[in-house]
């Protein structure tokens, strides 16, 4: 939260917003040498893959040089905010949904719809395209997609003598009954499920199931207090009946990240995760894990969450070359063969089909889950407004208080909405 605040402060120091680029298209490619700066966050694997993609692009376009820069997540946003405040934003930017509107609202990002045919989005689902919009302008194109899910440990289900549910028809009542049976069987060695409540995916899903949403398109917090209250009511009930792990275990495991989670340590039959996390969880647990839909999620309740985006600077001096490189990143078979699913499941459906035979069995399951959801995906979630990156810290705060009976679910819901609204207004 501290670095988010620092980034916001740095952005507030930006000069006047950049002049809109209009809709004249990307323009003509230069025959002279061109250098594009590019920035991303990630680990050594991503760095190596991205450099291979850059090399392939430069080989195909010898007059274009890509100058790379990368760092870890926290340092990335501080650096990008500083560069943007100095009107020195890199030409090509790896972007996240938490910060998209912040940079778009400051005029730092190019409206990608102004690129015309130079950036092809026709092979991307419309819901995926819309996720990169702020207002009516397209400021980002998805580098990969993910969706909210439950990760099931089939070994624990077998030990408990419980069958996997039909995840296209099951209800929250079914979830409570199944997880209670498993917890009773485990007698403290394993639980039916780990708790939700520490990130926004579960709350957004609950809101969509109840005809509600977290933010509106104007960036206001519009979720009803009753919706948030009922979400925590359900968690309290699941905890008190033993369907999910006890509060003390939940908080202890939550602080350890994915590798220390109940799912990774084979102590929960079900866990709430984004489907793209299946591979890491499978490696950590050493078990056969299966992706399931969240209860009561059919009929447009699902949405595509971009694992990350690609954006371009509104101040780029090489619009045509930036468009060419963005199109290569999103639509090139050559780039996809290098990257596979490292940045998420490709949004380009033709590319996704082409790389699937090359994937591990676990990654194939990640792709299959996303493909199977296509008929139940509704409208994109409105983009997180500036200040909205505080949401997970606020959820953690109030979920802990609810689980330890330090505040009622009604007061927690009221406080959460008030605090989140305050963060956005500031």
Secondary structure, DSSP 8 states (H G I E B T S, - for coil): -HHHHHHHHHHHT--S------SS-S----SS-EEEEEEEE--HHHHHHHHHHHHHHHHHSTTEEEEEEEE-HHHHHHHHHHHHHTT---SEEEE-HHHHHHHHHTT-B--GGGGGGGS--TTB-HHHHHTTEETTEE--EEEEEE-EEEEEEHHHHHHHT-----TTT--HHHHHHHHHHHHHHHTTSSEEE----SSHHHHHHHHHHTT--SB-TTS-B---HHHHHHHHHHHHHHHHTTSB--HHHHHHHHTT-GGGSTTTTT-EEEEEEEGGGHHHHHHHH-S-EEEE--TT-TTTTB--EEEEEEEEBTT-S-HHHHHHHHHHHHH-HHHHHHHTTTTSB-SBHHHHHHHHTTS-HHHHHHHHHHHHHGGGB-S------TTGGGHHHHHHHHHHHHHTTSS-HHHHHHHHHHHHHHHHH-
